[in-house]
């Protein structure tokens, strides 16, 4: 029974820390562009490898 007196406040504290963290990420606009990086990586122009770079990969 004494374990509950320690575990309940600890779990409430962790929940508050998590809640504050989520609020901070929302207020600092961390979720502003969820598709940005996934689309950006596809738009990068591919440059053909030189023969020297191809040889490095194969060896």
C-alpha distance matrix in Angstrom:
0.0 3.8 5.3 5.6 7.3 9.5 10.2 11.2 13.8 15.0 15.7 17.4 19.4 20.5 21.6 23.6 25.2 26.2 27.5 29.5 30.9 32.1 33.7 35.4 36.9 38.2 39.7 41.4 42.9 41.4 42.0 45.5 47.5 45.5 48.7 50.4 49.7 50.0 53.4 54.5 54.1 56.5 59.1 59.7 63.3 63.6 66.1 67.8 67.3 70.2 71.6 70.2 66.6 67.1 68.3 65.2 62.9 64.9 65.0
3.8 0.0 3.8 5.4 5.3 7.0 8.9 10.5 12.1 13.2 14.8 16.4 17.7 19.2 20.7 22.3 23.7 25.1 26.6 28.2 29.6 31.2 32.7 34.1 35.7 37.3 38.6 40.1 41.9 40.4 41.3 44.8 46.8 45.0 48.3 49.8 49.0 49.6 53.0 53.8 53.5 56.0 58.5 59.0 62.6 62.9 65.3 67.1 66.4 69.2 70.7 69.1 65.6 66.3 67.4 64.2 62.1 64.2 64.2
5.3 3.8 0.0 3.8 5.4 5.3 6.1 8.5 10.6 10.8 12.0 14.3 15.6 16.4 18.1 20.1 21.2 22.4 24.2 25.9 26.9 28.5 30.3 31.6 33.0 34.7 36.2 37.5 39.2 37.5 38.3 41.9 43.8 41.8 45.1 46.5 45.6 46.1 49.6 50.4 50.0 52.5 55.1 55.5 59.0 59.3 61.7 63.4 62.7 65.6 67.0 65.5 61.9 62.6 63.7 60.5 58.4 60.5 60.5
5.6 5.4 3.8 0.0 3.8 5.3 5.0 5.7 8.5 9.6 10.2 11.9 13.9 15.0 16.0 18.0 19.6 20.7 22.0 23.9 25.3 26.6 28.1 29.8 31.3 32.6 34.1 35.8 37.4 35.9 36.6 40.1 42.1 40.2 43.5 45.1 44.5 44.9 48.3 49.3 49.1 51.5 54.0 54.7 58.3 58.8 61.3 63.2 62.7 65.7 67.3 65.9 62.3 62.9 64.2 61.1 58.9 61.0 61.3
7.3 5.3 5.4 3.8 0.0 3.8 5.9 6.0 7.1 9.1 10.7 11.5 13.0 14.9 16.2 17.4 19.1 20.8 21.9 23.4 25.1 26.7 27.9 29.4 31.2 32.6 33.7 35.4 37.3 36.1 37.0 40.4 42.7 41.1 44.5 45.9 45.4 46.2 49.5 50.3 50.2 52.8 55.1 55.7 59.3 60.0 62.4 64.4 64.0 66.9 68.6 67.1 63.5 64.3 65.7 62.5 60.4 62.7 62.9
9.5 7.0 5.3 5.3 3.8 0.0 3.8 5.8 6.0 6.4 8.8 10.4 11.0 12.6 14.6 15.9 16.9 18.7 20.3 21.5 22.9 24.8 26.2 27.3 29.1 30.8 32.0 33.3 35.3 33.8 35.0 38.4 40.6 39.0 42.4 43.6 42.9 43.7 47.1 47.7 47.5 50.2 52.5 52.9 56.5 57.1 59.4 61.4 60.8 63.6 65.3 63.7 60.2 61.1 62.4 59.1 57.1 59.4 59.6
10.2 8.9 6.1 5.0 5.9 3.8 0.0 3.8 5.7 5.1 6.0 8.5 9.8 10.4 12.1 14.2 15.2 16.3 18.1 19.9 20.9 22.4 24.2 25.6 27.0 28.6 30.1 31.5 33.1 31.5 32.4 35.9 37.9 36.1 39.5 40.8 40.1 40.8 44.1 45.0 44.7 47.3 49.7 50.2 53.9 54.4 56.8 58.7 58.3 61.2 62.9 61.4 57.8 58.6 59.9 56.8 54.6 56.9 57.2
11.2 10.5 8.5 5.7 6.0 5.8 3.8 0.0 3.8 5.4 5.2 6.2 8.5 9.9 10.6 12.3 14.3 15.4 16.4 18.3 19.9 21.1 22.5 24.3 25.9 27.1 28.5 30.3 31.9 30.6 31.4 34.8 37.0 35.3 38.8 40.3 39.9 40.6 43.8 44.8 44.8 47.3 49.6 50.4 54.1 54.8 57.4 59.5 59.2 62.2 64.1 62.8 59.1 59.9 61.5 58.4 56.1 58.5 59.0
13.8 12.1 10.6 8.5 7.1 6.0 5.7 3.8 0.0 3.8 5.5 5.1 6.0 8.6 9.8 10.5 12.2 14.2 15.1 16.3 18.2 19.9 20.9 22.3 24.4 25.8 26.7 28.4 30.4 29.4 30.5 33.7 36.1 34.8 38.4 39.6 39.3 40.3 43.5 44.2 44.4 47.0 49.1 49.7 53.5 54.3 56.8 59.1 58.8 61.7 63.7 62.3 58.6 59.7 61.2 58.1 56.0 58.6 59.0
15.0 13.2 10.8 9.6 9.1 6.4 5.1 5.4 3.8 0.0 3.8 5.5 5.1 6.2 8.6 9.9 10.5 12.3 14.2 15.3 16.5 18.4 20.0 21.0 22.7 24.5 25.7 27.0 28.9 27.5 28.7 32.1 34.3 32.8 36.3 37.4 36.8 37.8 41.1 41.6 41.6 44.4 46.5 47.0 50.6 51.4 53.8 55.9 55.5 58.4 60.3 58.8 55.2 56.2 57.7 54.5 52.5 55.0 55.3
15.7 14.8 12.0 10.2 10.7 8.8 6.0 5.2 5.5 3.8 0.0 3.8 5.4 5.1 6.1 8.6 9.8 10.5 12.2 14.2 15.2 16.5 18.3 19.9 21.2 22.7 24.3 25.8 27.3 25.8 26.6 30.0 32.1 30.5 33.9 35.3 34.8 35.5 38.8 39.7 39.7 42.2 44.5 45.2 48.9 49.7 52.2 54.3 54.1 57.2 59.1 57.8 54.1 54.9 56.6 53.5 51.3 53.8 54.3
17.4 16.4 14.3 11.9 11.5 10.4 8.5 6.2 5.1 5.5 3.8 0.0 3.8 5.5 5.0 6.2 8.7 9.9 10.4 12.2 14.2 15.3 16.4 18.3 20.1 21.1 22.4 24.3 26.0 25.0 25.8 29.1 31.5 30.2 33.8 35.1 35.0 35.9 39.0 39.9 40.2 42.8 44.8 45.7 49.4 50.4 53.1 55.4 55.4 58.4 60.5 59.3 55.7 56.6 58.4 55.4 53.2 55.8 56.5
19.4 17.7 15.6 13.9 13.0 11.0 9.8 8.5 6.0 5.1 5.4 3.8 0.0 3.8 5.4 5.1 6.2 8.6 9.8 10.6 12.3 14.3 15.3 16.4 18.5 20.1 21.0 22.5 24.6 23.5 24.9 28.1 30.5 29.5 33.1 34.0 33.8 35.1 38.1 38.7 39.0 41.8 43.7 44.3 48.0 49.1 51.5 53.9 53.8 56.7 58.9 57.5 53.9 55.0 56.7 53.6 51.6 54.4 54.9
20.5 19.2 16.4 15.0 14.9 12.6 10.4 9.9 8.6 6.2 5.1 5.5 3.8 0.0 3.8 5.4 5.0 6.1 8.5 9.9 10.5 12.3 14.2 15.2 16.6 18.5 19.9 21.1 22.8 21.3 22.5 25.9 28.1 26.7 30.2 31.2 30.8 31.9 35.1 35.6 35.8 38.6 40.6 41.2 44.9 45.8 48.3 50.6 50.4 53.4 55.4 54.1 50.5 51.5 53.2 50.1 48.1 50.8 51.4
21.6 20.7 18.1 16.0 16.2 14.6 12.1 10.6 9.8 8.6 6.1 5.0 5.4 3.8 0.0 3.8 5.5 5.1 6.1 8.6 9.8 10.6 12.3 14.2 15.4 16.6 18.3 20.0 21.4 20.2 20.9 24.2 26.5 25.1 28.7 30.1 30.0 30.9 33.9 34.8 35.3 37.8 39.8 40.7 44.5 45.5 48.2 50.6 50.7 53.8 56.0 54.9 51.2 52.1 54.1 51.2 48.9 51.6 52.5
23.6 22.3 20.1 18.0 17.4 15.9 14.2 12.3 10.5 9.9 8.6 6.2 5.1 5.4 3.8 0.0 3.8 5.4 5.0 6.1 8.5 9.8 10.5 12.1 14.3 15.4 16.3 18.2 20.1 19.4 20.5 23.5 26.2 25.4 29.1 30.1 30.3 31.6 34.4 35.1 35.8 38.5 40.2 41.0 44.8 46.1 48.8 51.3 51.5 54.6 56.9 55.8 52.1 53.2 55.3 52.3 50.2 53.1 53.9
25.2 23.7 21.2 19.6 19.1 16.9 15.2 14.3 12.2 10.5 9.8 8.7 6.2 5.0 5.5 3.8 0.0 3.8 5.5 5.2 6.1 8.7 9.9 10.5 12.4 14.4 15.3 16.4 18.5 17.4 19.0 22.2 24.7 23.9 27.5 28.2 28.1 29.6 32.5 32.8 33.4 36.3 37.9 38.5 42.3 43.5 46.0 48.5 48.6 51.5 53.8 52.6 48.9 50.2 52.1 49.1 47.1 50.1 50.8
26.2 25.1 22.4 20.7 20.8 18.7 16.3 15.4 14.2 12.3 10.5 9.9 8.6 6.1 5.1 5.4 3.8 0.0 3.8 5.5 5.0 6.2 8.6 9.8 10.7 12.5 14.3 15.4 16.8 15.3 16.4 19.8 22.0 20.8 24.5 25.5 25.4 26.6 29.6 30.2 30.7 33.4 35.2 36.0 39.8 41.0 43.6 46.1 46.3 49.3 51.7 50.6 46.9 48.0 50.0 47.1 45.0 47.8 48.7
27.5 26.6 24.2 22.0 21.9 20.3 18.1 16.4 15.1 14.2 12.2 10.4 9.8 8.5 6.1 5.0 5.5 3.8 0.0 3.8 5.4 5.2 6.2 8.6 10.0 10.7 12.3 14.3 15.6 14.9 15.7 18.8 21.5 20.6 24.4 25.5 25.9 27.2 29.8 30.7 31.6 34.1 35.7 36.8 40.6 42.1 44.9 47.5 47.9 51.1 53.6 52.7 49.0 50.0 52.3 49.5 47.3 50.2 51.3
29.5 28.2 25.9 23.9 23.4 21.5 19.9 18.3 16.3 15.3 14.2 12.2 10.6 9.9 8.6 6.1 5.2 5.5 3.8 0.0 3.8 5.5 5.1 6.1 8.7 9.9 10.4 12.2 14.3 14.0 15.6 18.3 21.2 20.9 24.7 25.3 25.8 27.5 30.0 30.4 31.5 34.3 35.6 36.4 40.2 41.8 44.4 47.2 47.6 50.6 53.2 52.1 48.5 49.9 52.1 49.2 47.3 50.3 51.3
30.9 29.6 26.9 25.3 25.1 22.9 20.9 19.9 18.2 16.5 15.2 14.2 12.3 10.5 9.8 8.5 6.1 5.0 5.4 3.8 0.0 3.8 5.4 5.1 6.3 8.7 9.9 10.6 12.5 11.3 13.2 16.1 18.7 18.2 21.9 22.4 22.5 24.3 26.9 27.2 28.1 30.9 32.3 33.0 36.8 38.3 40.8 43.6 43.9 46.9 49.5 48.4 44.7 46.1 48.3 45.4 43.5 46.5 47.5
32.1 31.2 28.5 26.6 26.7 24.8 22.4 21.1 19.9 18.4 16.5 15.3 14.3 12.3 10.6 9.8 8.7 6.2 5.2 5.5 3.8 0.0 3.8 5.4 5.2 6.3 8.6 10.0 10.8 9.8 10.7 13.8 16.4 15.7 19.5 20.4 20.9 22.4 24.9 25.6 26.7 29.3 30.7 31.8 35.6 37.2 40.0 42.8 43.3 46.5 49.1 48.3 44.6 45.8 48.2 45.5 43.4 46.4 47.7
33.7 32.7 30.3 28.1 27.9 26.2 24.2 22.5 20.9 20.0 18.3 16.4 15.3 14.2 12.3 10.5 9.9 8.6 6.2 5.1 5.4 3.8 0.0 3.8 5.5 5.2 6.1 8.6 10.0 10.3 11.4 13.8 17.0 17.0 20.9 21.5 22.5 24.3 26.4 27.0 28.5 31.0 32.1 33.3 37.0 39.0 41.7 44.7 45.4 48.5 51.3 50.5 46.9 48.2 50.7 48.0 46.0 49.1 50.5
35.4 34.1 31.6 29.8 29.4 27.3 25.6 24.3 22.3 21.0 19.9 18.3 16.4 15.2 14.2 12.1 10.5 9.8 8.6 6.1 5.1 5.4 3.8 0.0 3.8 5.5 5.2 6.1 8.6 8.7 11.0 13.1 16.2 16.7 20.4 20.4 21.2 23.4 25.5 25.6 27.1 29.9 30.7 31.6 35.3 37.2 39.8 42.8 43.4 46.3 49.2 48.2 44.7 46.2 48.6 45.9 44.1 47.4 48.5
36.9 35.7 33.0 31.3 31.2 29.1 27.0 25.9 24.4 22.7 21.2 20.1 18.5 16.6 15.4 14.3 12.4 10.7 10.0 8.7 6.3 5.2 5.5 3.8 0.0 3.8 5.6 5.3 6.3 5.3 7.5 10.0 12.8 13.0 16.8 16.8 17.5 19.7 21.8 22.0 23.4 26.2 27.1 28.1 31.8 33.7 36.4 39.4 40.1 43.1 46.0 45.2 41.6 42.9 45.5 42.8 40.9 44.1 45.5
38.2 37.3 34.7 32.6 32.6 30.8 28.6 27.1 25.8 24.5 22.7 21.1 20.1 18.5 16.6 15.4 14.4 12.5 10.7 9.9 8.7 6.3 5.2 5.5 3.8 0.0 3.8 5.5 5.2 6.1 6.7 8.6 12.0 12.5 16.2 16.7 18.2 20.1 21.8 22.4 24.3 26.6 27.4 28.8 32.5 34.7 37.5 40.6 41.6 44.8 47.7 47.1 43.5 44.8 47.5 45.1 43.1 46.2 47.8
39.7 38.6 36.2 34.1 33.7 32.0 30.1 28.5 26.7 25.7 24.3 22.4 21.0 19.9 18.3 16.3 15.3 14.3 12.3 10.4 9.9 8.6 6.1 5.2 5.6 3.8 0.0 3.8 5.4 7.7 9.3 10.1 13.7 15.1 18.7 18.6 20.2 22.5 23.9 24.0 26.2 28.7 29.0 30.3 33.9 36.3 38.9 42.2 43.2 46.2 49.2 48.6 45.1 46.6 49.3 46.8 45.0 48.3 49.8
41.4 40.1 37.5 35.8 35.4 33.3 31.5 30.3 28.4 27.0 25.8 24.3 22.5 21.1 20.0 18.2 16.4 15.4 14.3 12.2 10.6 10.0 8.6 6.1 5.3 5.5 3.8 0.0 3.8 5.7 8.5 8.9 12.2 13.9 17.2 16.5 17.7 20.5 21.9 21.5 23.6 26.3 26.6 27.4 31.0 33.4 35.8 39.2 40.0 42.9 46.0 45.3 41.8 43.5 46.2 43.6 42.0 45.4 46.8
42.9 41.9 39.2 37.4 37.3 35.3 33.1 31.9 30.4 28.9 27.3 26.0 24.6 22.8 21.4 20.1 18.5 16.8 15.6 14.3 12.5 10.8 10.0 8.6 6.3 5.2 5.4 3.8 0.0 3.8 5.4 5.1 8.6 10.5 13.8 13.3 15.0 17.5 18.7 18.7 21.0 23.4 23.7 24.9 28.6 31.0 33.7 37.0 38.1 41.2 44.3 43.8 40.4 41.8 44.7 42.3 40.5 43.9 45.5
41.4 40.4 37.5 35.9 36.1 33.8 31.5 30.6 29.4 27.5 25.8 25.0 23.5 21.3 20.2 19.4 17.4 15.3 14.9 14.0 11.3 9.8 10.3 8.7 5.3 6.1 7.7 5.7 3.8 0.0 3.8 5.6 7.9 8.7 12.1 11.7 12.7 15.1 16.9 16.9 18.7 21.3 22.0 23.1 26.8 28.9 31.6 34.7 35.7 38.8 41.8 41.2 37.6 39.0 41.7 39.3 37.4 40.7 42.3
42.0 41.3 38.3 36.6 37.0 35.0 32.4 31.4 30.5 28.7 26.6 25.8 24.9 22.5 20.9 20.5 19.0 16.4 15.7 15.6 13.2 10.7 11.4 11.0 7.5 6.7 9.3 8.5 5.4 3.8 0.0 3.8 5.8 5.9 9.6 10.2 11.8 13.5 15.1 15.9 17.9 20.0 20.9 22.5 26.2 28.4 31.4 34.4 35.6 38.9 41.8 41.6 38.0 39.0 41.9 39.8 37.6 40.7 42.6
45.5 44.8 41.9 40.1 40.4 38.4 35.9 34.8 33.7 32.1 30.0 29.1 28.1 25.9 24.2 23.5 22.2 19.8 18.8 18.3 16.1 13.8 13.8 13.1 10.0 8.6 10.1 8.9 5.1 5.6 3.8 0.0 3.8 6.3 9.1 9.0 11.5 13.5 14.2 14.8 17.4 19.3 19.6 21.4 25.0 27.5 30.5 33.7 35.2 38.4 41.6 41.5 38.0 39.1 42.2 40.2 38.2 41.4 43.4
47.5 46.8 43.8 42.1 42.7 40.6 37.9 37.0 36.1 34.3 32.1 31.5 30.5 28.1 26.5 26.2 24.7 22.0 21.5 21.2 18.7 16.4 17.0 16.2 12.8 12.0 13.7 12.2 8.6 7.9 5.8 3.8 0.0 3.8 5.6 5.3 8.2 10.0 10.4 11.2 13.9 15.6 15.9 17.9 21.4 23.9 27.0 30.2 31.8 35.1 38.2 38.4 34.9 35.9 39.0 37.2 35.1 38.2 40.4
45.5 45.0 41.8 40.2 41.1 39.0 36.1 35.3 34.8 32.8 30.5 30.2 29.5 26.7 25.1 25.4 23.9 20.8 20.6 20.9 18.2 15.7 17.0 16.7 13.0 12.5 15.1 13.9 10.5 8.7 5.9 6.3 3.8 0.0 3.8 5.7 7.5 8.1 9.7 11.3 13.1 14.7 15.9 18.0 21.6 23.6 26.9 29.8 31.3 34.7 37.6 37.8 34.1 34.8 38.0 36.1 33.7 36.7 38.9
48.7 48.3 45.1 43.5 44.5 42.4 39.5 38.8 38.4 36.3 33.9 33.8 33.1 30.2 28.7 29.1 27.5 24.5 24.4 24.7 21.9 19.5 20.9 20.4 16.8 16.2 18.7 17.2 13.8 12.1 9.6 9.1 5.6 3.8 0.0 3.8 5.9 5.5 6.1 8.4 10.4 11.3 12.5 15.0 18.5 20.6 24.0 26.8 28.6 32.1 35.0 35.5 31.9 32.4 35.7 34.2 31.7 34.5 37.0
50.4 49.8 46.5 45.1 45.9 43.6 40.8 40.3 39.6 37.4 35.3 35.1 34.0 31.2 30.1 30.1 28.2 25.5 25.5 25.3 22.4 20.4 21.5 20.4 16.8 16.7 18.6 16.5 13.3 11.7 10.2 9.0 5.3 5.7 3.8 0.0 3.8 5.6 5.5 6.0 8.7 10.4 10.7 12.7 16.3 18.7 21.9 25.0 26.7 30.1 33.2 33.5 30.0 30.9 34.2 32.6 30.4 33.5 35.8
49.7 49.0 45.6 44.5 45.4 42.9 40.1 39.9 39.3 36.8 34.8 35.0 33.8 30.8 30.0 30.3 28.1 25.4 25.9 25.8 22.5 20.9 22.5 21.2 17.5 18.2 20.2 17.7 15.0 12.7 11.8 11.5 8.2 7.5 5.9 3.8 0.0 3.8 5.4 4.9 6.1 8.7 9.9 11.0 14.8 16.6 19.7 22.6 24.0 27.4 30.3 30.4 26.9 27.7 30.9 29.2 27.0 30.1 32.3
50.0 49.6 46.1 44.9 46.2 43.7 40.8 40.6 40.3 37.8 35.5 35.9 35.1 31.9 30.9 31.6 29.6 26.6 27.2 27.5 24.3 22.4 24.3 23.4 19.7 20.1 22.5 20.5 17.5 15.1 13.5 13.5 10.0 8.1 5.5 5.6 3.8 0.0 3.8 5.6 5.7 7.0 9.3 11.1 14.6 16.0 19.5 22.0 23.6 27.1 29.9 30.3 26.7 27.0 30.3 28.8 26.3 29.1 31.6
53.4 53.0 49.6 48.3 49.5 47.1 44.1 43.8 43.5 41.1 38.8 39.0 38.1 35.1 33.9 34.4 32.5 29.6 29.8 30.0 26.9 24.9 26.4 25.5 21.8 21.8 23.9 21.9 18.7 16.9 15.1 14.2 10.4 9.7 6.1 5.5 5.4 3.8 0.0 3.8 5.5 5.4 6.6 9.3 12.6 14.6 18.2 21.0 23.0 26.5 29.5 30.2 26.8 27.2 30.7 29.5 27.1 29.9 32.6
54.5 53.8 50.4 49.3 50.3 47.7 45.0 44.8 44.2 41.6 39.7 39.9 38.7 35.6 34.8 35.1 32.8 30.2 30.7 30.4 27.2 25.6 27.0 25.6 22.0 22.4 24.0 21.5 18.7 16.9 15.9 14.8 11.2 11.3 8.4 6.0 4.9 5.6 3.8 0.0 3.8 5.4 5.2 6.8 10.4 12.7 15.9 19.1 21.0 24.3 27.4 27.9 24.6 25.4 28.9 27.6 25.6 28.6 31.1
54.1 53.5 50.0 49.1 50.2 47.5 44.7 44.8 44.4 41.6 39.7 40.2 39.0 35.8 35.3 35.8 33.4 30.7 31.6 31.5 28.1 26.7 28.5 27.1 23.4 24.3 26.2 23.6 21.0 18.7 17.9 17.4 13.9 13.1 10.4 8.7 6.1 5.7 5.5 3.8 0.0 3.8 5.6 5.8 9.4 10.7 13.9 16.7 18.2 21.7 24.6 25.1 21.6 22.2 25.6 24.2 22.0 25.0 27.5
56.5 56.0 52.5 51.5 52.8 50.2 47.3 47.3 47.0 44.4 42.2 42.8 41.8 38.6 37.8 38.5 36.3 33.4 34.1 34.3 30.9 29.3 31.0 29.9 26.2 26.6 28.7 26.3 23.4 21.3 20.0 19.3 15.6 14.7 11.3 10.4 8.7 7.0 5.4 5.4 3.8 0.0 3.8 5.7 8.4 9.6 13.3 15.8 17.9 21.5 24.3 25.3 22.0 22.1 25.7 24.9 22.5 25.1 28.0
59.1 58.5 55.1 54.0 55.1 52.5 49.7 49.6 49.1 46.5 44.5 44.8 43.7 40.6 39.8 40.2 37.9 35.2 35.7 35.6 32.3 30.7 32.1 30.7 27.1 27.4 29.0 26.6 23.7 22.0 20.9 19.6 15.9 15.9 12.5 10.7 9.9 9.3 6.6 5.2 5.6 3.8 0.0 3.8 6.3 8.9 12.3 15.3 17.8 21.1 24.3 25.4 22.4 22.8 26.5 25.9 23.9 26.6 29.5
59.7 59.0 55.5 54.7 55.7 52.9 50.2 50.4 49.7 47.0 45.2 45.7 44.3 41.2 40.7 41.0 38.5 36.0 36.8 36.4 33.0 31.8 33.3 31.6 28.1 28.8 30.3 27.4 24.9 23.1 22.5 21.4 17.9 18.0 15.0 12.7 11.0 11.1 9.3 6.8 5.8 5.7 3.8 0.0 3.8 6.3 9.3 12.6 14.8 18.0 21.3 22.1 19.0 19.9 23.5 22.7 21.0 24.0 26.7
63.3 62.6 59.0 58.3 59.3 56.5 53.9 54.1 53.5 50.6 48.9 49.4 48.0 44.9 44.5 44.8 42.3 39.8 40.6 40.2 36.8 35.6 37.0 35.3 31.8 32.5 33.9 31.0 28.6 26.8 26.2 25.0 21.4 21.6 18.5 16.3 14.8 14.6 12.6 10.4 9.4 8.4 6.3 3.8 0.0 3.8 6.3 9.7 12.5 15.4 18.8 20.0 17.4 18.2 21.8 21.6 20.2 22.9 25.7
63.6 62.9 59.3 58.8 60.0 57.1 54.4 54.8 54.3 51.4 49.7 50.4 49.1 45.8 45.5 46.1 43.5 41.0 42.1 41.8 38.3 37.2 39.0 37.2 33.7 34.7 36.3 33.4 31.0 28.9 28.4 27.5 23.9 23.6 20.6 18.7 16.6 16.0 14.6 12.7 10.7 9.6 8.9 6.3 3.8 0.0 3.8 6.5 9.1 12.4 15.5 16.9 14.2 14.6 18.3 18.3 16.8 19.3 22.2
66.1 65.3 61.7 61.3 62.4 59.4 56.8 57.4 56.8 53.8 52.2 53.1 51.5 48.3 48.2 48.8 46.0 43.6 44.9 44.4 40.8 40.0 41.7 39.8 36.4 37.5 38.9 35.8 33.7 31.6 31.4 30.5 27.0 26.9 24.0 21.9 19.7 19.5 18.2 15.9 13.9 13.3 12.3 9.3 6.3 3.8 0.0 3.8 6.4 9.1 12.5 13.9 11.7 12.5 16.1 16.3 15.5 18.0 20.7
67.8 67.1 63.4 63.2 64.4 61.4 58.7 59.5 59.1 55.9 54.3 55.4 53.9 50.6 50.6 51.3 48.5 46.1 47.5 47.2 43.6 42.8 44.7 42.8 39.4 40.6 42.2 39.2 37.0 34.7 34.4 33.7 30.2 29.8 26.8 25.0 22.6 22.0 21.0 19.1 16.7 15.8 15.3 12.6 9.7 6.5 3.8 0.0 3.8 6.5 9.4 11.5 9.6 9.6 13.2 14.2 13.4 15.3 18.2
67.3 66.4 62.7 62.7 64.0 60.8 58.3 59.2 58.8 55.5 54.1 55.4 53.8 50.4 50.7 51.5 48.6 46.3 47.9 47.6 43.9 43.3 45.4 43.4 40.1 41.6 43.2 40.0 38.1 35.7 35.6 35.2 31.8 31.3 28.6 26.7 24.0 23.6 23.0 21.0 18.2 17.9 17.8 14.8 12.5 9.1 6.4 3.8 0.0 3.8 6.5 7.9 5.9 6.3 9.7 10.5 10.1 12.2 14.8
70.2 69.2 65.6 65.7 66.9 63.6 61.2 62.2 61.7 58.4 57.2 58.4 56.7 53.4 53.8 54.6 51.5 49.3 51.1 50.6 46.9 46.5 48.5 46.3 43.1 44.8 46.2 42.9 41.2 38.8 38.9 38.4 35.1 34.7 32.1 30.1 27.4 27.1 26.5 24.3 21.7 21.5 21.1 18.0 15.4 12.4 9.1 6.5 3.8 0.0 3.8 5.4 5.3 6.3 8.7 10.1 11.0 12.6 14.6
71.6 70.7 67.0 67.3 68.6 65.3 62.9 64.1 63.7 60.3 59.1 60.5 58.9 55.4 56.0 56.9 53.8 51.7 53.6 53.2 49.5 49.1 51.3 49.2 46.0 47.7 49.2 46.0 44.3 41.8 41.8 41.6 38.2 37.6 35.0 33.2 30.3 29.9 29.5 27.4 24.6 24.3 24.3 21.3 18.8 15.5 12.5 9.4 6.5 3.8 0.0 3.8 5.5 5.0 6.2 8.7 10.0 10.6 12.4
70.2 69.1 65.5 65.9 67.1 63.7 61.4 62.8 62.3 58.8 57.8 59.3 57.5 54.1 54.9 55.8 52.6 50.6 52.7 52.1 48.4 48.3 50.5 48.2 45.2 47.1 48.6 45.3 43.8 41.2 41.6 41.5 38.4 37.8 35.5 33.5 30.4 30.3 30.2 27.9 25.1 25.3 25.4 22.1 20.0 16.9 13.9 11.5 7.9 5.4 3.8 0.0 3.8 5.4 5.1 6.4 8.9 10.1 10.8
66.6 65.6 61.9 62.3 63.5 60.2 57.8 59.1 58.6 55.2 54.1 55.7 53.9 50.5 51.2 52.1 48.9 46.9 49.0 48.5 44.7 44.6 46.9 44.7 41.6 43.5 45.1 41.8 40.4 37.6 38.0 38.0 34.9 34.1 31.9 30.0 26.9 26.7 26.8 24.6 21.6 22.0 22.4 19.0 17.4 14.2 11.7 9.6 5.9 5.3 5.5 3.8 0.0 3.8 5.4 5.1 6.4 8.8 10.2
67.1 66.3 62.6 62.9 64.3 61.1 58.6 59.9 59.7 56.2 54.9 56.6 55.0 51.5 52.1 53.2 50.2 48.0 50.0 49.9 46.1 45.8 48.2 46.2 42.9 44.8 46.6 43.5 41.8 39.0 39.0 39.1 35.9 34.8 32.4 30.9 27.7 27.0 27.2 25.4 22.2 22.1 22.8 19.9 18.2 14.6 12.5 9.6 6.3 6.3 5.0 5.4 3.8 0.0 3.8 5.4 5.2 6.3 8.8
68.3 67.4 63.7 64.2 65.7 62.4 59.9 61.5 61.2 57.7 56.6 58.4 56.7 53.2 54.1 55.3 52.1 50.0 52.3 52.1 48.3 48.2 50.7 48.6 45.5 47.5 49.3 46.2 44.7 41.7 41.9 42.2 39.0 38.0 35.7 34.2 30.9 30.3 30.7 28.9 25.6 25.7 26.5 23.5 21.8 18.3 16.1 13.2 9.7 8.7 6.2 5.1 5.4 3.8 0.0 3.8 5.5 5.2 6.2
65.2 64.2 60.5 61.1 62.5 59.1 56.8 58.4 58.1 54.5 53.5 55.4 53.6 50.1 51.2 52.3 49.1 47.1 49.5 49.2 45.4 45.5 48.0 45.9 42.8 45.1 46.8 43.6 42.3 39.3 39.8 40.2 37.2 36.1 34.2 32.6 29.2 28.8 29.5 27.6 24.2 24.9 25.9 22.7 21.6 18.3 16.3 14.2 10.5 10.1 8.7 6.4 5.1 5.4 3.8 0.0 3.8 5.5 5.4
62.9 62.1 58.4 58.9 60.4 57.1 54.6 56.1 56.0 52.5 51.3 53.2 51.6 48.1 48.9 50.2 47.1 45.0 47.3 47.3 43.5 43.4 46.0 44.1 40.9 43.1 45.0 42.0 40.5 37.4 37.6 38.2 35.1 33.7 31.7 30.4 27.0 26.3 27.1 25.6 22.0 22.5 23.9 21.0 20.2 16.8 15.5 13.4 10.1 11.0 10.0 8.9 6.4 5.2 5.5 3.8 0.0 3.8 5.6
64.9 64.2 60.5 61.0 62.7 59.4 56.9 58.5 58.6 55.0 53.8 55.8 54.4 50.8 51.6 53.1 50.1 47.8 50.2 50.3 46.5 46.4 49.1 47.4 44.1 46.2 48.3 45.4 43.9 40.7 40.7 41.4 38.2 36.7 34.5 33.5 30.1 29.1 29.9 28.6 25.0 25.1 26.6 24.0 22.9 19.3 18.0 15.3 12.2 12.6 10.6 10.1 8.8 6.3 5.2 5.5 3.8 0.0 3.8
65.0 64.2 60.5 61.3 62.9 59.6 57.2 59.0 59.0 55.3 54.3 56.5 54.9 51.4 52.5 53.9 50.8 48.7 51.3 51.3 47.5 47.7 50.5 48.5 45.5 47.8 49.8 46.8 45.5 42.3 42.6 43.4 40.4 38.9 37.0 35.8 32.3 31.6 32.6 31.1 27.5 28.0 29.5 26.7 25.7 22.2 20.7 18.2 14.8 14.6 12.4 10.8 10.2 8.8 6.2 5.4 5.6 3.8 0.0
